[in-house]
Amino acid sequence: MTTKRKIGVEEIEAQAALELPARELMVTVAIFDLANGNSTTIAVPTLSQAFLITSAVTQLNTITSVDVFATSVF
């Protein structure tokens, strides 16, 4: 049976590591008006903002007679 040797603090600090740059996530929300055939897209920086916009469009569709819907694209 082979035993693993313990790595010392000096060995860990001597190892090189690459630091990755901050990743920007842009989410595109597409909003469609089925009655008029219009559409628009909005780029937002976070998924939670895309969710809020999609939810607001869904609520507008529910409480009014406007036939619109939204979808998020990554």
C-alpha positions in Angstrom: 0.0 0.0 0.0 1.3 3.4 -1.0 1.2 6.3 1.4 0.9 9.9 0.4 3.4 12.3 1.7 2.3 15.5 3.3 3.0 18.8 1.5 4.5 21.5 3.5 3.6 25.2 3.5 6.7 26.1 1.6 5.8 23.7 -1.2 2.3 25.1 -1.5 3.5 28.7 -1.5 6.1 27.9 -4.2 3.5 26.6 -6.6 2.2 29.0 -9.3 -1.4 29.8 -9.7 -3.2 31.7 -12.4 -5.6 34.4 -11.4 -8.6 34.5 -13.7 -10.1 37.9 -14.6 -13.6 38.8 -13.3 -16.2 37.4 -15.7 -18.9 39.6 -16.8 -22.3 38.0 -17.4 -24.7 39.8 -19.6 -28.2 38.4 -19.8 -30.4 39.5 -22.7 -34.1 39.8 -22.1 -36.3 39.7 -25.2 -39.8 41.2 -25.0 -42.3 40.4 -27.6 -45.7 42.1 -28.4 -47.7 39.5 -30.2 -50.6 41.9 -31.1 -48.4 44.4 -33.0 -45.5 42.2 -33.9 -43.0 44.5 -32.1 -40.1 43.2 -30.1 -37.2 44.7 -28.1 -34.2 43.3 -26.3 -32.6 44.6 -23.1 -29.1 43.6 -21.8 -28.8 43.4 -18.0 -25.8 42.5 -15.9 -27.4 39.9 -13.6 -29.7 37.0 -13.8 -31.8 38.4 -11.0 -32.5 41.6 -12.9 -33.5 39.5 -16.0 -35.9 37.6 -13.7 -37.4 40.8 -12.4 -38.0 42.2 -15.9 -39.5 38.9 -17.1 -41.8 38.7 -14.0 -42.9 42.3 -14.6 -43.8 41.6 -18.2 -45.7 38.4 -17.1 -47.6 40.5 -14.6 -48.5 43.0 -17.2 -49.8 40.2 -19.4 -51.9 38.9 -16.5 -53.5 42.1 -15.3 -54.1 43.7 -18.7 -55.3 42.7 -22.1 -51.9 43.3 -23.6 -50.5 40.2 -25.2 -46.8 40.4 -24.5 -44.2 37.9 -23.2 -40.5 37.9 -22.3 -37.7 35.4 -22.3 -34.1 35.5 -21.1 -31.2 34.5 -23.3 -27.7 33.9 -21.9 
